[in-house]
């Protein structure tokens, strides 16, 4: 994209790439991005903080985004979310004590006909009941480590 | 029962429309071949203008007119596709991206040809990882088949498509916030004017079109503007995908003729309400729209009929709520959405959203007061119409519509010191 505008157009793809490598946007990535685009570290941080899929701190290798907006609420999201928090021993936005799972309640994921829905590392899971969540949790635990949020 | 012959969703669920051969068999690329051979850009714009196609992203602005605003000053032009769908209750672009990416690509190339755009940028919501992968595969296949790239079908016209993946922000669906985001900045809406037609991406003339809008273009060129304009009300015509969710038997995306009565969509397409329930409220046009009620079921689903009911077609997210749903809680959920998604530039939106959310939380937790109700009834005067972009103006419409319709339900949360729908439970979010 940068070839069409100025260098800053490369900033978000660059940060997405860095996050795929390191798990989050490290201080080094911020400095590199600033040098690449000719803006300050502070400006880069302000941009990182704006976007919910860019992380300023380390996160688990499993990131669970559970939708909490109206259609999912009508489909029983509150009960599911309580269950997930209890199972992982976290509050909204926290990472489990073993560092494996980061849990975030998010806004509408555009899968409202299959409520409640959630994403695990940006892969959709639909009509998730507490029982289904427990089953998914077992399969995720058995998975090898990979990039939590693939940037491609 | 539903008899409308699908246009945009024809073959979806039956054919693998990400495959070039299957898409061609389904009628795909006929318009592109015809246009590049026989049509001038001007004649395409004339055809789209005559079709009365209105933008499917939410605002409903006439597409041909939008294209016509581009200044003829020789500067390079951009076509940006808005695939950042995140309006509560809306999931049609998500489906079109994954199920018919080649239809979108054909619409993009046709539109770029019509407005003589030098560059096409598709902004795909960051959460749509699977959709992004499907689109990239379809793009490679289309490029290989000669529908994207240099000298398309020997016409001398060249167009390529760049994809920008979003990084998580509802506001980037607002067109000027989207341009900021593509430029590598915080997705904060710009002050208008200047409009994107004059100063858009990288300061150049730019058109931003929604996925579903672009998907309509091939069909308008294949079957003609008159055919398109004959579907539904003349000022608001065409096929329209409505995303139905909430408390219905068969939630899903349904392609309807514009103007279909809301009750027919609910009953004939979505299978009606759950057994034993009665209808309480419907949000007909995404999280930003005011509710309609049981007596409005004859209302046509189109831009003008819904506007006459003080609500809107918006994005086509049709969320159904029955008599078991608490309107304070439904409002709280939606206001929390706008509070969370506010970019923070405008004080009424940033502070107002938080304020209204806190009040609704208090009411739902049984800690509300008459003073809270008074604020809910009066805050609109300073909260709405005082912001740079429509996000701030989207906080109040649903809340106000149900507050006016069910004032006793809101008052009961104060007198009962709790939620009448769930007395055992004190609603406290994590």
Interface residues (C-beta under 8 A of the other chain):
Chain A: X1 X4 X5 X6 X8 X9 X10 X11 X12 X13 X15 X16 X37 X46 X47 X50 X51 X52 X53 X54 X65 X68 X69 X70 X71 X73 X74 X81 X85 X91 X92 X105 X107 X108 X109 X110 X111 X112 X113 X114 X115 X119 X122 X123 X124 X150 X151 X152
Chain B: X85 X86 X87 X88 X89 X90 X91 X93 X94 X119 X121 X125 X126 X127 X128 X129 X130 X132 X133 X136 X162 X164 X165 X166 X167 X168 X169 X170 X181 X182 X183 X184 X185 X186 X187 X201 X202 X243 X244 X245 X246 X247 X251 X252 X253 X283 X287 X317 X319 X321 X325 X329 X330 X333 X334 X336 X337 X340 X341 X343 X429 X430
